[in-house]
Amino acid sequence: MTKEELASALLEDMQARLQNPINSMANRNHVGTNLFAVGAFYSSNGAVVHDLANRIDKADRDAFALLEKWELAEPDADMNGRNGYMVLTEKGKAATDRTDFERIRVRGLLREEMLHPRLQGQIYGYFAADDLGTAVFEACKAVEIEVREAGGYAEKEHGKTLMFKALALGGPLTKASDDKSDCEALAGLFAGALSRFRNRGAHTRRTFEDVLEAMEELMFASRLLRIVDERRPAVQ
């Protein structure tokens, strides 16, 4: 979940418990700790549980800070507030936006290790943070960069022209077993992918209503990168 999604989920939870004035309060400091039974901290993996609880607590504190910034929640009065307890503001009680948990679930289906190493790290981070347009754009840019570097071309070479040079019959990214039709098909695949997926996001901020669409485009970019690896000239 992104910080914004977690904040929305905490808001929904507090709204759902409004009927009970005590339970409607959440403590911004101990959400993670309260998820685990006391006995868990004395188990053989107690250190792991402690670390997980601390990381959850940190994420929740950041999310509560957002709720305060949005004026949806505030510290409770007096001692409770000083001890970290939060309550909904009138604006927070009336908020109707809901967390899209299905979108979060679907994003979680793509694990970082499923992608080419070039797409792991920052580019996968964009995807995980629900910045899908940036993730796909940067993935396609990575494909172009890798083709250029593997083929030994200057930075001025790019796009369709680059793909048809690098993958032309006898080009630096071809194999001895390739014939003309093989080369044209592969060059068309690369050029078409960049034109379709990257150029659509080059001039406008691309958005994805369907997470699966972005996931498939990232996987496609990952496959193209693996093809480059398979055809990269050996270092002499």
C-alpha positions in Angstrom: 0.0 0.0 0.0 1.1 3.5 -0.6 1.1 6.0 2.3 -2.0 7.6 0.8 -3.8 4.3 0.6 -2.9 3.3 4.1 -4.2 6.7 5.4 -7.5 6.1 3.6 -7.7 2.6 5.1 -7.1 3.9 8.6 -9.8 6.5 8.0 -12.3 3.9 6.9 -11.5 1.8 10.0 -12.1 4.7 12.3 -15.3 5.5 10.5 -16.5 2.0 10.9 -16.0 2.1 14.7 -17.7 5.5 15.3 -20.6 3.9 17.2 -18.2 3.1 20.0 -16.4 6.3 21.2 -13.6 4.4 22.8 -12.9 2.0 19.9 -13.2 4.8 17.3 -10.0 6.2 18.6 -6.8 4.8 17.1 -3.3 5.3 18.6 -0.9 6.7 16.0 2.1 5.1 17.8 1.1 1.5 18.4 -1.0 0.1 15.5 1.7 -2.4 14.5 2.5 -3.5 18.0 -1.2 -4.1 18.8 -1.5 -6.4 15.8 0.6 -9.1 17.5 -0.1 -11.1 20.6 2.2 -10.4 23.6 3.3 -14.0 23.4 4.7 -13.5 19.9 7.4 -11.3 21.3 8.8 -14.1 23.3 8.9 -16.7 20.5 12.0 -17.8 18.7 11.4 -15.2 16.0 10.7 -12.4 18.4 13.3 -10.1 16.9 11.6 -10.4 13.5 8.2 -9.7 15.0 9.5 -6.6 16.8 11.1 -5.3 13.6 7.9 -5.9 11.6 5.8 -4.2 14.3 8.2 -1.2 14.3 8.0 -0.8 10.6 4.2 -1.0 10.6 4.1 1.6 13.4 6.3 3.9 11.3 4.1 3.5 8.3 1.0 4.2 10.4 2.5 7.4 11.9 3.2 8.7 8.4 -0.3 7.8 7.4 -1.8 9.6 10.4 0.3 12.6 9.6 -1.4 12.7 6.2 -4.9 12.5 7.8 -4.0 15.5 9.9 -2.7 17.3 6.9 -6.0 16.6 5.1 -7.9 17.7 8.2 -9.6 14.4 8.5 -8.2 13.4 11.9 -6.7 15.1 14.9 -5.3 14.3 18.3 -7.9 13.6 20.9 -8.3 16.2 23.7 -6.1 16.3 26.8 -4.2 13.2 28.0 -5.5 10.9 25.3 -4.1 13.1 22.6 -0.8 13.5 24.3 -0.6 9.7 24.4 -1.1 9.4 20.7 -4.8 8.8 20.4 -6.5 10.2 17.3 -10.1 11.0 16.5 -11.9 12.0 13.3 -12.7 15.6 12.6 -16.2 16.4 11.3 -14.7 16.4 7.8 -13.3 13.0 8.5 -16.6 11.6 9.7 -18.3 12.8 6.5 -15.6 11.6 4.1 -16.9 9.1 1.5 -13.8 8.2 -0.5 -13.0 4.5 -0.2 -9.7 2.6 -0.5 -9.5 0.5 -3.6 -8.4 -2.7 -2.0 -8.8 -4.7 -5.2 -6.3 -2.4 -6.9 -3.9 -2.9 -4.1 -4.3 -6.7 -4.2 -3.7 -6.8 -8.0 -0.6 -4.6 -7.7 0.7 -7.1 -5.2 0.5 -9.9 -7.8 3.6 -8.5 -9.5 6.7 -9.3 -7.4 9.9 -7.4 -8.0 11.9 -10.5 -8.7 9.6 -11.4 -11.7 11.0 -8.5 -13.6 14.4 -8.1 -15.4 17.0 -6.7 -13.0 17.1 -3.5 -15.0 13.4 -2.9 -14.0 13.9 -3.7 -10.3 14.5 -1.0 -7.8 13.3 2.4 -8.8 11.1 1.4 -11.7 9.4 -1.3 -9.8 9.1 1.2 -6.9 7.0 3.5 -9.2 4.7 0.6 -9.9 4.4 -0.4 -6.2 3.6 3.3 -5.4 0.8 3.2 -7.9 2.6 5.6 -10.3 1.9 3.2 -13.2 2.4 5.7 -16.0 5.9 6.6 -14.8 6.8 2.9 -14.3 5.8 1.9 -17.9 7.5 5.0 -19.4 10.8 4.4 -17.5 10.7 0.7 -18.4 10.4 1.5 -22.1 13.1 4.1 -21.8 15.3 1.4 -20.2 14.7 -0.9 -23.2 15.9 1.8 -25.6 19.0 2.6 -23.5 20.0 -1.1 -23.3 19.6 -1.6 -27.0 21.7 1.5 -27.7 24.4 0.5 -25.3 24.4 -3.2 -26.4 24.7 -2.1 -30.0 27.4 0.4 -29.3 25.4 3.4 -30.7 25.7 7.1 -29.8 23.1 8.8 -27.7 21.6 10.5 -30.7 20.4 7.2 -32.0 16.9 6.4 -30.7 13.4 5.1 -31.5 12.4 3.1 -34.6 15.6 3.9 -36.5 17.8 2.6 -33.7 15.8 -0.7 -33.4 16.0 -1.4 -37.2 19.8 -0.7 -37.2 20.6 -2.8 -34.1 18.4 -5.7 -35.3 18.9 -5.5 -39.0 20.4 -8.5 -40.7 24.1 -8.6 -39.7 23.5 -5.9 -37.0 25.1 -6.1 -33.6 22.0 -7.7 -31.9 21.4 -10.4 -34.5 22.4 -14.0 -34.5 24.1 -16.0 -37.2 21.0 -18.1 -37.6 18.7 -15.1 -38.2 17.4 -14.5 -41.7 16.0 -11.3 -43.1 12.4 -12.0 -42.0 13.5 -12.9 -38.4 15.4 -9.6 -38.2 12.5 -7.6 -39.5 10.0 -9.2 -37.2 12.2 -8.7 -34.1 13.0 -5.1 -35.0 9.3 -4.4 -35.6 8.5 -5.9 -32.2 10.9 -3.6 -30.4 10.0 -0.5 -32.5 6.3 -1.2 -32.1 6.5 -1.6 -28.4 8.3 1.7 -27.9 5.9 3.5 -30.2 2.8 2.0 -28.5 3.8 2.0 -24.9 6.5 4.6 -24.4 5.5 7.4 -26.8 2.0 7.5 -25.5 3.5 8.6 -22.2 6.1 10.9 -23.6 4.0 14.0 -24.0 1.1 13.4 -21.5 0.9 11.9 -18.1 -0.4 8.4 -18.7 -2.9 6.9 -16.3 -4.1 3.3 -15.9 -7.5 2.4 -14.7 -6.6 -1.2 -15.1 -3.5 -2.2 -13.1 -3.2 -5.4 -15.1 -2.6 -3.4 -18.3 0.4 -1.7 -16.7 1.6 -5.0 -15.3 1.5 -6.6 -18.7 3.4 -3.7 -20.3 6.1 -4.0 -17.6 6.4 -7.7 -18.2 6.6 -7.1 -22.0 9.4 -4.6 -21.4 11.1 -7.2 -19.1 11.0 -9.8 -21.9 12.5 -7.3 -24.4 15.3 -6.7 -22.0 16.0 -10.4 -21.7 16.1 -10.6 -25.5 18.7 -7.9 -25.5 20.7 -9.8 -23.0 20.5 -13.0 -25.1 21.8 -11.1 -28.2 24.3 -8.7 -26.5 27.7 -9.0 -28.2 30.3 -10.8 -26.1 32.9 -8.5 -24.6 36.2 -9.1 -26.4 
